[in-house]
Amino acid sequence: MVKGLSVGRTGLAKATGFASLAAMTVFAGNFAWRSLAGPIDPPPASAVTKAASITSDALTPPAESPRYQPGMLNTRPLFSPSRRPPARVVARAPLPEPVASPAFEPPPNYLIGGVVVSSGLSKALLRRQLREAGRWFALGEATDEGWVVASINPEMVTLARGARQVTLPLHARAQGQSATMTR
């Protein structure tokens, strides 16, 4: 004995969903088949398209593009808007460097602490500051800055560097004098 078939609400909803899915699958397959099967013929020409008078040159396919050749990408760059290579840049000769005038160099900052002048010995005590111990330099010796002791007299010491000469008086601070520079 077969009892009555009762599907219920959920069963009816499932059956309707499967039927809709099957219908959409058939429709999509038919659409895909028609679009892949062959080209769609254009609609018949109307009076408006005949009046536009399209020339036969516009309808002819373009000439076959050349096959790829090495270097083709350089002649027609892919991401350039005009698809043309960039213009060549002509390098100019570099401008000559301006010759700087020699910078002013202040005279050395030395004070004479003492002088020893005898028949076989000439030395000068040079200091940076008044209360500094200083260092003794003989005639012809060079300082750390490259100044050479050129002459030592009982009243002054002459330092030279290249063509420049600086005369330092023995009692510069007491008399208010400073180093005298000559060229």
Residue pairs with C-beta under 8 A, 6 or more apart in sequence:
7 15
66 72
74 85
75 85
76 83
76 84
76 85
77 83
77 84
77 85
77 86
80 86
105 164
107 166
107 179
107 181
108 143
108 145
108 147
108 159
108 166
108 179
109 128
110 126
110 127
110 128
110 143
110 159
110 168
110 179
111 126
111 127
111 128
111 129
111 130
111 168
111 172
111 173
112 124
112 125
112 126
112 127
112 156
112 157
112 168
112 169
112 170
112 172
113 125
113 126
113 127
113 134
114 124
114 125
115 123
115 124
115 125
115 152
115 153
115 154
115 157
115 170
116 122
116 123
116 124
117 152
117 153
117 154
121 138
122 138
122 139
122 152
123 136
123 137
123 138
123 139
123 152
124 136
124 137
124 149
124 152
124 157
125 134
125 135
125 136
125 137
126 134
126 135
126 137
126 143
126 157
127 133
127 134
127 135
128 134
130 173
137 143
137 149
138 149
139 149
139 150
139 151
139 152
140 148
140 149
141 148
141 149
142 148
142 149
143 149
143 159
145 161
146 161
147 159
147 160
147 161
147 166
148 159
148 160
148 161
149 157
149 158
149 159
150 158
150 159
150 160
150 165
151 157
151 158
152 158
154 170
155 169
155 170
156 167
156 168
156 169
156 170
157 167
157 168
157 170
158 165
158 166
158 167
158 168
159 165
159 166
159 168
160 166
163 183
164 181
164 182
164 183
165 181
165 182
165 183
166 179
166 180
166 181
166 182
167 179
167 180
167 181
167 182
168 179
169 175
169 177
169 179
169 180
171 177
172 178
172 179
